[in-house]
């Protein structure tokens, strides 16, 4: 019998992305605490958006560095 609902495969960078978002939100300090969590309020939305952008940029940086390092090691 075929499984119609296979378990989702988690992105290999998902855990790192969550950690980077947490890191950004922790650095927000009082701004995060005064917003009252990560609900859908208008105060929180820009903060969450900024955290997501930060994580995306950091992931891109990490990926570029990994490719560069790999390229250096392959050419040796």
PQR file of N, CA, C, O and H, with PARSE charges and radii, in Angstrom:
ATOM      1  N   UNK A   1       0.831  -1.176   0.000 -0.4000 1.5000
ATOM      2  CA  UNK A   1       0.000   0.000   0.000 -0.0000 2.0000
ATOM      3  C   UNK A   1       0.884   1.250   0.000  0.5500 1.7000
ATOM      4  O   UNK A   1       1.843   1.328   0.767 -0.5500 1.4000
ATOM      5  N   UNK A   2       0.572   2.209  -0.840 -0.4000 1.5000
ATOM      6  CA  UNK A   2       1.348   3.433  -0.971 -0.0000 2.0000
ATOM      7  C   UNK A   2       0.907   4.462   0.062  0.5500 1.7000
ATOM      8  O   UNK A   2      -0.284   4.618   0.328 -0.5500 1.4000
ATOM      9  H   UNK A   2      -0.207   2.145  -1.463  0.4000 1.0000
ATOM     10  N   UNK A   3       1.870   5.155   0.635 -0.4000 1.5000
ATOM     11  CA  UNK A   3       1.583   6.189   1.628 -0.0000 2.0000
ATOM     12  C   UNK A   3       1.226   7.479   0.895  0.5500 1.7000
ATOM     13  O   UNK A   3       2.076   8.071   0.230 -0.5500 1.4000
ATOM     14  H   UNK A   3       2.838   5.029   0.419  0.4000 1.0000
ATOM     15  N   UNK A   4      -0.029   7.919   1.012 -0.4000 1.5000
ATOM     16  CA  UNK A   4      -0.485   9.135   0.343 -0.0000 2.0000
ATOM     17  C   UNK A   4      -0.013  10.413   1.035  0.5500 1.7000
ATOM     18  O   UNK A   4       0.001  11.480   0.421 -0.5500 1.4000
ATOM     19  H   UNK A   4      -0.720   7.439   1.553  0.4000 1.0000
ATOM     20  N   UNK A   5       0.369  10.313   2.290 -0.4000 1.5000
ATOM     21  CA  UNK A   5       0.820  11.470   3.067 -0.0000 2.0000
ATOM     22  C   UNK A   5       2.224  11.239   3.585  0.5500 1.7000
ATOM     23  O   UNK A   5       2.406  10.950   4.767 -0.5500 1.4000
ATOM     24  H   UNK A   5       0.358   9.446   2.789  0.4000 1.0000
ATOM     25  N   UNK A   6       3.231  11.363   2.715 -0.4000 1.5000
ATOM     26  CA  UNK A   6       4.598  11.157   3.207 -0.0000 2.0000
ATOM     27  C   UNK A   6       4.983  12.248   4.194  0.5500 1.7000
ATOM     28  O   UNK A   6       4.478  13.368   4.123 -0.5500 1.4000
ATOM     29  H   UNK A   6       3.084  11.598   1.754  0.4000 1.0000
ATOM     30  N   UNK A   7       5.869  11.916   5.104 -0.4000 1.5000
ATOM     31  CA  UNK A   7       6.297  12.908   6.085 -0.0000 2.0000
ATOM     32  C   UNK A   7       7.112  13.980   5.371  0.5500 1.7000
ATOM     33  O   UNK A   7       7.887  13.671   4.465 -0.5500 1.4000
ATOM     34  H   UNK A   7       6.279  11.006   5.161  0.4000 1.0000
ATOM     35  N   UNK A   8       6.942  15.234   5.773 -0.4000 1.5000
ATOM     36  CA  UNK A   8       7.663  16.322   5.104 -0.0000 2.0000
ATOM     37  C   UNK A   8       9.163  16.217   5.360  0.5500 1.7000
ATOM     38  O   UNK A   8       9.600  15.791   6.429 -0.5500 1.4000
ATOM     39  H   UNK A   8       6.313  15.485   6.509  0.4000 1.0000
ATOM     40  N   UNK A   9       9.927  16.610   4.370 -0.4000 1.5000
ATOM     41  CA  UNK A   9      11.380  16.636   4.501 -0.0000 2.0000
ATOM     42  C   UNK A   9      11.768  18.042   4.912  0.5500 1.7000
ATOM     43  O   UNK A   9      11.439  19.013   4.230 -0.5500 1.4000
ATOM     44  H   UNK A   9       9.572  16.957   3.502  0.4000 1.0000
ATOM     45  N   UNK A  10      12.467  18.147   6.029 -0.4000 1.5000
ATOM     46  CA  UNK A  10      12.850  19.464   6.522 -0.0000 2.0000
ATOM     47  C   UNK A  10      14.043  19.982   5.721  0.5500 1.7000
ATOM     48  O   UNK A  10      14.978  19.239   5.422 -0.5500 1.4000
ATOM     49  H   UNK A  10      12.734  17.359   6.583  0.4000 1.0000
ATOM     50  N   UNK A  11      13.993  21.248   5.384 -0.4000 1.5000
ATOM     51  CA  UNK A  11      15.086  21.906   4.685 -0.0000 2.0000
ATOM     52  C   UNK A  11      16.352  21.760   5.513  0.5500 1.7000
ATOM     53  O   UNK A  11      16.323  21.885   6.738 -0.5500 1.4000
ATOM     54  H   UNK A  11      13.233  21.851   5.627  0.4000 1.0000
ATOM     55  N   UNK A  12      17.462  21.494   4.839 -0.4000 1.5000
ATOM     56  CA  UNK A  12      18.710  21.287   5.564 -0.0000 2.0000
ATOM     57  C   UNK A  12      19.187  22.525   6.318  0.5500 1.7000
ATOM     58  O   UNK A  12      19.988  22.413   7.246 -0.5500 1.4000
ATOM     59  H   UNK A  12      17.486  21.392   3.845  0.4000 1.0000
ATOM     60  N   UNK A  13      18.710  23.688   5.932 -0.4000 1.5000
ATOM     61  CA  UNK A  13      19.114  24.921   6.591 -0.0000 2.0000
ATOM     62  C   UNK A  13      18.057  25.460   7.562  0.5500 1.7000
ATOM     63  O   UNK A  13      18.244  26.527   8.148 -0.5500 1.4000
ATOM     64  H   UNK A  13      18.060  23.779   5.177  0.4000 1.0000
ATOM     65  N   UNK A  14      16.967  24.742   7.732 -0.4000 1.5000
ATOM     66  CA  UNK A  14      15.857  25.244   8.544 -0.0000 2.0000
ATOM     67  C   UNK A  14      16.260  25.496   9.997  0.5500 1.7000
ATOM     68  O   UNK A  14      15.895  26.520  10.575 -0.5500 1.4000
ATOM     69  H   UNK A  14      16.815  23.876   7.255  0.4000 1.0000
ATOM     70  N   UNK A  15      17.005  24.572  10.581 -0.4000 1.5000
ATOM     71  CA  UNK A  15      17.405  24.741  11.984 -0.0000 2.0000
ATOM     72  C   UNK A  15      18.324  25.950  12.143  0.5500 1.7000
ATOM     73  O   UNK A  15      18.199  26.712  13.101 -0.5500 1.4000
ATOM     74  H   UNK A  15      17.302  23.741  10.112  0.4000 1.0000
ATOM     75  N   UNK A  16      19.244  26.119  11.201 -0.4000 1.5000
ATOM     76  CA  UNK A  16      20.138  27.276  11.254 -0.0000 2.0000
ATOM     77  C   UNK A  16      19.359  28.570  11.062  0.5500 1.7000
ATOM     78  O   UNK A  16      19.616  29.563  11.743 -0.5500 1.4000
ATOM     79  H   UNK A  16      19.345  25.500  10.422  0.4000 1.0000
ATOM     80  N   UNK A  17      18.408  28.557  10.136 -0.4000 1.5000
ATOM     81  CA  UNK A  17      17.593  29.739   9.901 -0.0000 2.0000
ATOM     82  C   UNK A  17      16.810  30.133  11.150  0.5500 1.7000
ATOM     83  O   UNK A  17      16.735  31.311  11.501 -0.5500 1.4000
ATOM     84  H   UNK A  17      18.198  27.750   9.584  0.4000 1.0000
ATOM     85  N   UNK A  18      16.221  29.126  11.823 -0.4000 1.5000
ATOM     86  CA  UNK A  18      15.489  29.420  13.067 -0.0000 2.0000
ATOM     87  C   UNK A  18      16.419  30.012  14.126  0.5500 1.7000
ATOM     88  O   UNK A  18      16.037  30.929  14.852 -0.5500 1.4000
ATOM     89  H   UNK A  18      16.282  28.169  11.538  0.4000 1.0000
ATOM     90  N   UNK A  19      17.643  29.480  14.208 -0.4000 1.5000
ATOM     91  CA  UNK A  19      18.595  29.977  15.200 -0.0000 2.0000
ATOM     92  C   UNK A  19      18.999  31.419  14.896  0.5500 1.7000
ATOM     93  O   UNK A  19      19.136  32.235  15.807 -0.5500 1.4000
ATOM     94  H   UNK A  19      17.953  28.735  13.618  0.4000 1.0000
ATOM     95  N   UNK A  20      19.190  31.729  13.606 -0.4000 1.5000
ATOM     96  CA  UNK A  20      19.549  33.090  13.218 -0.0000 2.0000
ATOM     97  C   UNK A  20      18.409  34.063  13.520  0.5500 1.7000
ATOM     98  O   UNK A  20      18.651  35.189  13.956 -0.5500 1.4000
ATOM     99  H   UNK A  20      19.078  31.065  12.866  0.4000 1.0000
ATOM    100  N   UNK A  21      17.178  33.633  13.290 -0.4000 1.5000
ATOM    101  CA  UNK A  21      16.022  34.468  13.611 -0.0000 2.0000
ATOM    102  C   UNK A  21      15.951  34.699  15.115  0.5500 1.7000
ATOM    103  O   UNK A  21      15.718  35.820  15.569 -0.5500 1.4000
ATOM    104  H   UNK A  21      16.982  32.719  12.936  0.4000 1.0000
ATOM    105  N   UNK A  22      16.154  33.629  15.887 -0.4000 1.5000
ATOM    106  CA  UNK A  22      16.164  33.768  17.349 -0.0000 2.0000
ATOM    107  C   UNK A  22      17.263  34.726  17.803  0.5500 1.7000
ATOM    108  O   UNK A  22      17.050  35.555  18.689 -0.5500 1.4000
ATOM    109  H   UNK A  22      16.344  32.719  15.519  0.4000 1.0000
ATOM    110  N   UNK A  23      18.438  34.605  17.188 -0.4000 1.5000
ATOM    111  CA  UNK A  23      19.561  35.487  17.523 -0.0000 2.0000
ATOM    112  C   UNK A  23      19.186  36.948  17.275  0.5500 1.7000
ATOM    113  O   UNK A  23      19.466  37.816  18.102 -0.5500 1.4000
ATOM    114  H   UNK A  23      18.611  33.932  16.468  0.4000 1.0000
ATOM    115  N   UNK A  24      18.557  37.210  16.141 -0.4000 1.5000
ATOM    116  CA  UNK A  24      18.148  38.578  15.817 -0.0000 2.0000
ATOM    117  C   UNK A  24      17.119  39.087  16.816  0.5500 1.7000
ATOM    118  O   UNK A  24      17.223  40.212  17.306 -0.5500 1.4000
ATOM    119  H   UNK A  24      18.330  36.505  15.470  0.4000 1.0000
ATOM    120  N   UNK A  25      16.125  38.257  17.117 -0.4000 1.5000
ATOM    121  CA  UNK A  25      15.075  38.667  18.039 -0.0000 2.0000
ATOM    122  C   UNK A  25      15.613  38.880  19.450  0.5500 1.7000
ATOM    123  O   UNK A  25      15.155  39.771  20.164 -0.5500 1.4000
ATOM    124  H   UNK A  25      16.040  37.343  16.719  0.4000 1.0000
ATOM    125  N   UNK A  26      16.587  38.059  19.852 -0.4000 1.5000
ATOM    126  CA  UNK A  26      17.209  38.255  21.166 -0.0000 2.0000
ATOM    127  C   UNK A  26      17.941  39.588  21.220  0.5500 1.7000
ATOM    128  O   UNK A  26      17.949  40.263  22.249 -0.5500 1.4000
ATOM    129  H   UNK A  26      16.959  37.334  19.272  0.4000 1.0000
ATOM    130  N   UNK A  27      18.560  39.960  20.094 -0.4000 1.5000
ATOM    131  CA  UNK A  27      19.287  41.232  20.069 -0.0000 2.0000
ATOM    132  C   UNK A  27      18.331  42.424  20.087  0.5500 1.7000
ATOM    133  O   UNK A  27      18.737  43.540  20.409 -0.5500 1.4000
ATOM    134  H   UNK A  27      18.553  39.412  19.258  0.4000 1.0000
ATOM    135  N   UNK A  28      17.054  42.188  19.740 -0.4000 1.5000
ATOM    136  CA  UNK A  28      16.059  43.263  19.770 -0.0000 2.0000
ATOM    137  C   UNK A  28      15.723  43.663  21.199  0.5500 1.7000
ATOM    138  O   UNK A  28      15.225  44.761  21.444 -0.5500 1.4000
ATOM    139  H   UNK A  28      16.724  41.281  19.478  0.4000 1.0000
ATOM    140  N   UNK A  29      15.996  42.771  22.134 -0.4000 1.5000
ATOM    141  CA  UNK A  29      15.829  43.043  23.552 -0.0000 2.0000
ATOM    142  C   UNK A  29      14.467  43.585  23.937  0.5500 1.7000
ATOM    143  O   UNK A  29      13.449  42.930  23.712 -0.5500 1.4000
ATOM    144  H   UNK A  29      16.400  41.878  21.934  0.4000 1.0000
ATOM    145  N   UNK A  30      14.438  44.786  24.520 -0.4000 1.5000
ATOM    146  CA  UNK A  30      13.182  45.376  25.007 -0.0000 2.0000
ATOM    147  C   UNK A  30      12.122  45.555  23.924  0.5500 1.7000
ATOM    148  O   UNK A  30      10.928  45.485  24.215 -0.5500 1.4000
ATOM    149  H   UNK A  30      15.265  45.319  24.702  0.4000 1.0000
ATOM    150  N   UNK A  31      12.533  45.780  22.699 -0.4000 1.5000
ATOM    151  CA  UNK A  31      11.553  45.955  21.618 -0.0000 2.0000
ATOM    152  C   UNK A  31      10.721  44.694  21.444  0.5500 1.7000
ATOM    153  O   UNK A  31       9.518  44.766  21.195 -0.5500 1.4000
ATOM    154  H   UNK A  31      13.503  45.836  22.462  0.4000 1.0000
ATOM    155  N   UNK A  32      11.353  43.558  21.574 -0.4000 1.5000
ATOM    156  CA  UNK A  32      10.627  42.287  21.439 -0.0000 2.0000
ATOM    157  C   UNK A  32       9.722  42.063  22.633  0.5500 1.7000
ATOM    158  O   UNK A  32       8.567  41.666  22.478 -0.5500 1.4000
ATOM    159  H   UNK A  32      12.330  43.499  21.776  0.4000 1.0000
ATOM    160  N   UNK A  33      10.238  42.313  23.812 -0.4000 1.5000
ATOM    161  CA  UNK A  33       9.432  42.087  25.020 -0.0000 2.0000
ATOM    162  C   UNK A  33       8.222  43.014  25.060  0.5500 1.7000
ATOM    163  O   UNK A  33       7.135  42.593  25.457 -0.5500 1.4000
ATOM    164  H   UNK A  33      11.176  42.636  23.938  0.4000 1.0000
ATOM    165  N   UNK A  34       8.397  44.259  24.657 -0.4000 1.5000
ATOM    166  CA  UNK A  34       7.283  45.202  24.712 -0.0000 2.0000
ATOM    167  C   UNK A  34       6.234  44.910  23.651  0.5500 1.7000
ATOM    168  O   UNK A  34       5.093  45.359  23.765 -0.5500 1.4000
ATOM    169  H   UNK A  34       9.280  44.600  24.335  0.4000 1.0000
ATOM    170  N   UNK A  35       6.608  44.164  22.621 -0.4000 1.5000
ATOM    171  CA  UNK A  35       5.650  43.823  21.563 -0.0000 2.0000
ATOM    172  C   UNK A  35       4.710  42.709  22.010  0.5500 1.7000
ATOM    173  O   UNK A  35       3.675  42.478  21.385 -0.5500 1.4000
ATOM    174  H   UNK A  35       7.535  43.800  22.527  0.4000 1.0000
ATOM    175  N   UNK A  36       5.066  42.026  23.081 -0.4000 1.5000
ATOM    176  CA  UNK A  36       4.168  41.006  23.616 -0.0000 2.0000
ATOM    177  C   UNK A  36       4.183  39.698  22.853  0.5500 1.7000
ATOM    178  O   UNK A  36       3.141  39.058  22.707 -0.5500 1.4000
ATOM    179  H   UNK A  36       5.906  42.214  23.589  0.4000 1.0000
ATOM    180  N   UNK A  37       5.332  39.290  22.367 -0.4000 1.5000
ATOM    181  CA  UNK A  37       5.425  38.001  21.677 -0.0000 2.0000
ATOM    182  C   UNK A  37       5.442  38.172  20.177  0.5500 1.7000
ATOM    183  O   UNK A  37       5.691  39.262  19.663 -0.5500 1.4000
ATOM    184  H   UNK A  37       6.178  39.809  22.486  0.4000 1.0000
ATOM    185  N   UNK A  38       5.177  37.087  19.482 -0.4000 1.5000
ATOM    186  CA  UNK A  38       5.261  37.100  18.028 -0.0000 2.0000
ATOM    187  C   UNK A  38       3.903  36.916  17.385  0.5500 1.7000
ATOM    188  O   UNK A  38       3.776  36.183  16.404 -0.5500 1.4000
ATOM    189  H   UNK A  38       4.975  36.201  19.899  0.4000 1.0000
ATOM    190  N   UNK A  39       2.906  37.558  17.911 -0.4000 1.5000
ATOM    191  CA  UNK A  39       1.571  37.472  17.331 -0.0000 2.0000
ATOM    192  C   UNK A  39       1.463  38.294  16.068  0.5500 1.7000
ATOM    193  O   UNK A  39       2.480  38.699  15.505 -0.5500 1.4000
ATOM    194  H   UNK A  39       3.009  38.154  18.708  0.4000 1.0000
ATOM    195  N   UNK A  40       0.267  38.544  15.619 -0.4000 1.5000
ATOM    196  CA  UNK A  40       0.077  39.261  14.371 -0.0000 2.0000
ATOM    197  C   UNK A  40      -0.107  40.756  14.533  0.5500 1.7000
ATOM    198  O   UNK A  40      -0.701  41.389  13.660 -0.5500 1.4000
ATOM    199  H   UNK A  40      -0.559  38.215  16.077  0.4000 1.0000
ATOM    200  N   UNK A  41       0.375  41.345  15.608 -0.4000 1.5000
ATOM    201  CA  UNK A  41       0.182  42.771  15.804 -0.0000 2.0000
ATOM    202  C   UNK A  41       1.043  43.569  14.836  0.5500 1.7000
ATOM    203  O   UNK A  41       2.057  43.073  14.346 -0.5500 1.4000
ATOM    204  H   UNK A  41       0.858  40.831  16.318  0.4000 1.0000
ATOM    205  N   UNK A  42       0.648  44.781  14.567 -0.4000 1.5000
ATOM    206  CA  UNK A  42       1.388  45.614  13.622 -0.0000 2.0000
ATOM    207  C   UNK A  42       2.771  45.979  14.152  0.5500 1.7000
ATOM    208  O   UNK A  42       3.680  46.232  13.362 -0.5500 1.4000
ATOM    209  H   UNK A  42      -0.176  45.185  14.965  0.4000 1.0000
ATOM    210  N   UNK A  43       2.950  46.011  15.478 -0.4000 1.5000
ATOM    211  CA  UNK A  43       4.254  46.320  16.057 -0.0000 2.0000
ATOM    212  C   UNK A  43       5.251  45.204  15.800  0.5500 1.7000
ATOM    213  O   UNK A  43       6.436  45.467  15.592 -0.5500 1.4000
ATOM    214  H   UNK A  43       2.212  45.805  16.120  0.4000 1.0000
ATOM    215  N   UNK A  44       4.795  43.984  15.813 -0.4000 1.5000
ATOM    216  CA  UNK A  44       5.684  42.835  15.704 -0.0000 2.0000
ATOM    217  C   UNK A  44       6.054  42.560  14.257  0.5500 1.7000
ATOM    218  O   UNK A  44       7.175  42.128  13.988 -0.5500 1.4000
ATOM    219  H   UNK A  44       3.833  43.771  15.983  0.4000 1.0000
ATOM    220  N   UNK A  45       5.170  42.791  13.341 -0.4000 1.5000
ATOM    221  CA  UNK A  45       5.390  42.449  11.950 -0.0000 2.0000
ATOM    222  C   UNK A  45       6.706  42.990  11.381  0.5500 1.7000
ATOM    223  O   UNK A  45       7.441  42.225  10.756 -0.5500 1.4000
ATOM    224  H   UNK A  45       4.259  43.141  13.560  0.4000 1.0000
ATOM    225  N   UNK A  46       7.032  44.259  11.568 -0.4000 1.5000
ATOM    226  CA  UNK A  46       8.317  44.744  11.051 -0.0000 2.0000
ATOM    227  C   UNK A  46       9.516  44.054  11.706  0.5500 1.7000
ATOM    228  O   UNK A  46      10.532  43.815  11.054 -0.5500 1.4000
ATOM    229  H   UNK A  46       6.434  44.880  12.075  0.4000 1.0000
ATOM    230  N   UNK A  47       9.394  43.738  12.985 -0.4000 1.5000
ATOM    231  CA  UNK A  47      10.473  43.059  13.693 -0.0000 2.0000
ATOM    232  C   UNK A  47      10.672  41.659  13.142  0.5500 1.7000
ATOM    233  O   UNK A  47      11.806  41.241  12.907 -0.5500 1.4000
ATOM    234  H   UNK A  47       8.568  43.933  13.515  0.4000 1.0000
ATOM    235  N   UNK A  48       9.594  40.934  12.936 -0.4000 1.5000
ATOM    236  CA  UNK A  48       9.686  39.584  12.390 -0.0000 2.0000
ATOM    237  C   UNK A  48      10.208  39.634  10.953  0.5500 1.7000
ATOM    238  O   UNK A  48      11.008  38.789  10.550 -0.5500 1.4000
ATOM    239  H   UNK A  48       8.673  41.273  13.127  0.4000 1.0000
ATOM    240  N   UNK A  49       9.761  40.608  10.196 -0.4000 1.5000
ATOM    241  CA  UNK A  49      10.237  40.770   8.817 -0.0000 2.0000
ATOM    242  C   UNK A  49      11.745  41.038   8.805  0.5500 1.7000
ATOM    243  O   UNK A  49      12.477  40.455   8.006 -0.5500 1.4000
ATOM    244  H   UNK A  49       9.112  41.294  10.524  0.4000 1.0000
ATOM    245  N   UNK A  50      12.192  41.903   9.676 -0.4000 1.5000
ATOM    246  CA  UNK A  50      13.620  42.214   9.756 -0.0000 2.0000
ATOM    247  C   UNK A  50      14.425  40.988  10.174  0.5500 1.7000
ATOM    248  O   UNK A  50      15.525  40.761   9.670 -0.5500 1.4000
ATOM    249  H   UNK A  50      11.598  42.377  10.325  0.4000 1.0000
ATOM    250  N   UNK A  51      13.880  40.202  11.091 -0.4000 1.5000
ATOM    251  CA  UNK A  51      14.559  38.977  11.526 -0.0000 2.0000
ATOM    252  C   UNK A  51      14.673  37.991  10.372  0.5500 1.7000
ATOM    253  O   UNK A  51      15.705  37.343  10.203 -0.5500 1.4000
ATOM    254  H   UNK A  51      12.986  40.387  11.501  0.4000 1.0000
ATOM    255  N   UNK A  52      13.626  37.879   9.589 -0.4000 1.5000
ATOM    256  CA  UNK A  52      13.637  36.977   8.442 -0.0000 2.0000
ATOM    257  C   UNK A  52      14.652  37.432   7.395  0.5500 1.7000
ATOM    258  O   UNK A  52      15.382  36.613   6.836 -0.5500 1.4000
ATOM    259  H   UNK A  52      12.787  38.405   9.726  0.4000 1.0000
ATOM    260  N   UNK A  53      14.697  38.731   7.134 -0.4000 1.5000
ATOM    261  CA  UNK A  53      15.670  39.269   6.184 -0.0000 2.0000
ATOM    262  C   UNK A  53      17.091  39.044   6.682  0.5500 1.7000
ATOM    263  O   UNK A  53      17.976  38.682   5.906 -0.5500 1.4000
ATOM    264  H   UNK A  53      14.105  39.396   7.589  0.4000 1.0000
ATOM    265  N   UNK A  54      17.306  39.255   7.958 -0.4000 1.5000
ATOM    266  CA  UNK A  54      18.621  39.034   8.556 -0.0000 2.0000
ATOM    267  C   UNK A  54      19.045  37.579   8.371  0.5500 1.7000
ATOM    268  O   UNK A  54      20.174  37.304   7.964 -0.5500 1.4000
ATOM    269  H   UNK A  54      16.588  39.549   8.588  0.4000 1.0000
ATOM    270  N   UNK A  55      18.141  36.653   8.669 -0.4000 1.5000
ATOM    271  CA  UNK A  55      18.461  35.236   8.540 -0.0000 2.0000
ATOM    272  C   UNK A  55      18.751  34.874   7.087  0.5500 1.7000
ATOM    273  O   UNK A  55      19.674  34.105   6.819 -0.5500 1.4000
ATOM    274  H   UNK A  55      17.224  36.877   9.000  0.4000 1.0000
ATOM    275  N   UNK A  56      17.990  35.406   6.161 -0.4000 1.5000
ATOM    276  CA  UNK A  56      18.215  35.120   4.738 -0.0000 2.0000
ATOM    277  C   UNK A  56      19.583  35.610   4.280  0.5500 1.7000
ATOM    278  O   UNK A  56      20.300  34.909   3.567 -0.5500 1.4000
ATOM    279  H   UNK A  56      17.240  36.030   6.379  0.4000 1.0000
ATOM    280  N   UNK A  57      19.935  36.816   4.698 -0.4000 1.5000
ATOM    281  CA  UNK A  57      21.238  37.360   4.319 -0.0000 2.0000
ATOM    282  C   UNK A  57      22.387  36.566   4.928  0.5500 1.7000
ATOM    283  O   UNK A  57      23.394  36.308   4.268 -0.5500 1.4000
ATOM    284  H   UNK A  57      19.353  37.386   5.278  0.4000 1.0000
ATOM    285  N   UNK A  58      22.231  36.187   6.174 -0.4000 1.5000
ATOM    286  CA  UNK A  58      23.283  35.394   6.836 -0.0000 2.0000
ATOM    287  C   UNK A  58      23.416  34.013   6.192  0.5500 1.7000
ATOM    288  O   UNK A  58      24.531  33.520   6.019 -0.5500 1.4000
ATOM    289  H   UNK A  58      21.413  36.396   6.710  0.4000 1.0000
ATOM    290  N   UNK A  59      22.290  33.380   5.834 -0.4000 1.5000
ATOM    291  CA  UNK A  59      22.349  32.087   5.161 -0.0000 2.0000
ATOM    292  C   UNK A  59      23.043  32.212   3.811  0.5500 1.7000
ATOM    293  O   UNK A  59      23.836  31.347   3.440 -0.5500 1.4000
ATOM    294  H   UNK A  59      21.384  33.780   5.974  0.4000 1.0000
ATOM    295  N   UNK A  60      22.754  33.270   3.081 -0.4000 1.5000
ATOM    296  CA  UNK A  60      23.413  33.490   1.790 -0.0000 2.0000
ATOM    297  C   UNK A  60      24.912  33.683   1.983  0.5500 1.7000
ATOM    298  O   UNK A  60      25.715  33.161   1.210 -0.5500 1.4000
ATOM    299  H   UNK A  60      22.110  33.973   3.383  0.4000 1.0000
ATOM    300  N   UNK A  61      25.284  34.430   3.011 -0.4000 1.5000
ATOM    301  CA  UNK A  61      26.702  34.647   3.300 -0.0000 2.0000
ATOM    302  C   UNK A  61      27.398  33.326   3.630  0.5500 1.7000
ATOM    303  O   UNK A  61      28.491  33.054   3.134 -0.5500 1.4000
ATOM    304  H   UNK A  61      24.632  34.854   3.639  0.4000 1.0000
ATOM    305  N   UNK A  62      26.769  32.520   4.458 -0.4000 1.5000
ATOM    306  CA  UNK A  62      27.343  31.232   4.849 -0.0000 2.0000
ATOM    307  C   UNK A  62      27.487  30.320   3.636  0.5500 1.7000
ATOM    308  O   UNK A  62      28.505  29.646   3.474 -0.5500 1.4000
ATOM    309  H   UNK A  62      25.881  32.742   4.861  0.4000 1.0000
ATOM    310  N   UNK A  63      26.471  30.304   2.793 -0.4000 1.5000
ATOM    311  CA  UNK A  63      26.507  29.466   1.593 -0.0000 2.0000
ATOM    312  C   UNK A  63      27.610  29.924   0.637  0.5500 1.7000
ATOM    313  O   UNK A  63      28.316  29.089   0.072 -0.5500 1.4000
ATOM    314  H   UNK A  63      25.645  30.852   2.925  0.4000 1.0000
ATOM    315  N   UNK A  64      27.766  31.224   0.450 -0.4000 1.5000
ATOM    316  CA  UNK A  64      28.819  31.748  -0.424 -0.0000 2.0000
ATOM    317  C   UNK A  64      30.203  31.395   0.111  0.5500 1.7000
ATOM    318  O   UNK A  64      31.091  31.004  -0.647 -0.5500 1.4000
ATOM    319  H   UNK A  64      27.192  31.902   0.909  0.4000 1.0000
ATOM    320  N   UNK A  65      30.375  31.535   1.407 -0.4000 1.5000
ATOM    321  CA  UNK A  65      31.663  31.181   2.005 -0.0000 2.0000
ATOM    322  C   UNK A  65      31.962  29.700   1.840  0.5500 1.7000
ATOM    323  O   UNK A  65      33.103  29.322   1.575 -0.5500 1.4000
ATOM    324  H   UNK A  65      29.654  31.852   2.022  0.4000 1.0000
ATOM    325  N   UNK A  66      30.953  28.865   1.992 -0.4000 1.5000
ATOM    326  CA  UNK A  66      31.144  27.425   1.837 -0.0000 2.0000
ATOM    327  C   UNK A  66      31.534  27.083   0.396  0.5500 1.7000
ATOM    328  O   UNK A  66      32.424  26.263   0.171 -0.5500 1.4000
ATOM    329  H   UNK A  66      30.025  29.172   2.206  0.4000 1.0000
ATOM    330  N   UNK A  67      30.870  27.709  -0.572 -0.4000 1.5000
ATOM    331  CA  UNK A  67      31.219  27.472  -1.981 -0.0000 2.0000
ATOM    332  C   UNK A  67      32.641  27.936  -2.274  0.5500 1.7000
ATOM    333  O   UNK A  67      33.398  27.240  -2.950 -0.5500 1.4000
ATOM    334  H   UNK A  67      30.147  28.375  -0.388  0.4000 1.0000
ATOM    335  N   UNK A  68      32.999  29.096  -1.771 -0.4000 1.5000
ATOM    336  CA  UNK A  68      34.330  29.645  -1.994 -0.0000 2.0000
ATOM    337  C   UNK A  68      35.391  28.712  -1.394  0.5500 1.7000
ATOM    338  O   UNK A  68      36.395  28.404  -2.035 -0.5500 1.4000
ATOM    339  H   UNK A  68      32.384  29.661  -1.222  0.4000 1.0000
ATOM    340  N   UNK A  69      35.155  28.280  -0.179 -0.4000 1.5000
ATOM    341  CA  UNK A  69      36.086  27.365   0.477 -0.0000 2.0000
ATOM    342  C   UNK A  69      36.201  26.059  -0.297  0.5500 1.7000
ATOM    343  O   UNK A  69      37.302  25.539  -0.477 -0.5500 1.4000
ATOM    344  H   UNK A  69      34.339  28.530   0.342  0.4000 1.0000
ATOM    345  N   UNK A  70      35.080  25.531  -0.752 -0.4000 1.5000
ATOM    346  CA  UNK A  70      35.082  24.308  -1.533 -0.0000 2.0000
ATOM    347  C   UNK A  70      35.880  24.499  -2.822  0.5500 1.7000
ATOM    348  O   UNK A  70      36.661  23.629  -3.208 -0.5500 1.4000
ATOM    349  H   UNK A  70      34.186  25.954  -0.605  0.4000 1.0000
ATOM    350  N   UNK A  71      35.683  25.625  -3.480 -0.4000 1.5000
ATOM    351  CA  UNK A  71      36.387  25.921  -4.731 -0.0000 2.0000
ATOM    352  C   UNK A  71      37.895  25.994  -4.495  0.5500 1.7000
ATOM    353  O   UNK A  71      38.676  25.476  -5.294 -0.5500 1.4000
ATOM    354  H   UNK A  71      35.049  26.332  -3.167  0.4000 1.0000
ATOM    355  N   UNK A  72      38.301  26.629  -3.412 -0.4000 1.5000
ATOM    356  CA  UNK A  72      39.729  26.729  -3.086 -0.0000 2.0000
ATOM    357  C   UNK A  72      40.330  25.343  -2.869  0.5500 1.7000
ATOM    358  O   UNK A  72      41.413  25.047  -3.375 -0.5500 1.4000
ATOM    359  H   UNK A  72      37.667  27.050  -2.763  0.4000 1.0000
ATOM    360  N   UNK A  73      39.640  24.507  -2.131 -0.4000 1.5000
ATOM    361  CA  UNK A  73      40.153  23.181  -1.815 -0.0000 2.0000
ATOM    362  C   UNK A  73      40.176  22.262  -3.040  0.5500 1.7000
ATOM    363  O   UNK A  73      41.049  21.401  -3.153 -0.5500 1.4000
ATOM    364  H   UNK A  73      38.760  24.747  -1.720  0.4000 1.0000
ATOM    365  N   UNK A  74      39.238  22.440  -3.938 -0.4000 1.5000
ATOM    366  CA  UNK A  74      39.205  21.604  -5.151 -0.0000 2.0000
ATOM    367  C   UNK A  74      40.304  21.985  -6.132  0.5500 1.7000
ATOM    368  O   UNK A  74      40.814  21.131  -6.858 -0.5500 1.4000
ATOM    369  H   UNK A  74      38.530  23.139  -3.846  0.4000 1.0000
ATOM    370  N   UNK A  75      40.670  23.257  -6.157 -0.4000 1.5000
ATOM    371  CA  UNK A  75      41.688  23.699  -7.115 -0.0000 2.0000
ATOM    372  C   UNK A  75      43.108  23.398  -6.640  0.5500 1.7000
ATOM    373  O   UNK A  75      44.056  23.515  -7.417 -0.5500 1.4000
ATOM    374  H   UNK A  75      40.256  23.951  -5.567  0.4000 1.0000
ATOM    375  N   UNK A  76      43.263  23.015  -5.386 -0.4000 1.5000
ATOM    376  CA  UNK A  76      44.601  22.724  -4.844 -0.0000 2.0000
ATOM    377  C   UNK A  76      45.108  21.379  -5.287  0.5500 1.7000
ATOM    378  O   UNK A  76      46.215  20.985  -4.918 -0.5500 1.4000
ATOM    379  H   UNK A  76      42.493  22.920  -4.755  0.4000 1.0000
TER
END
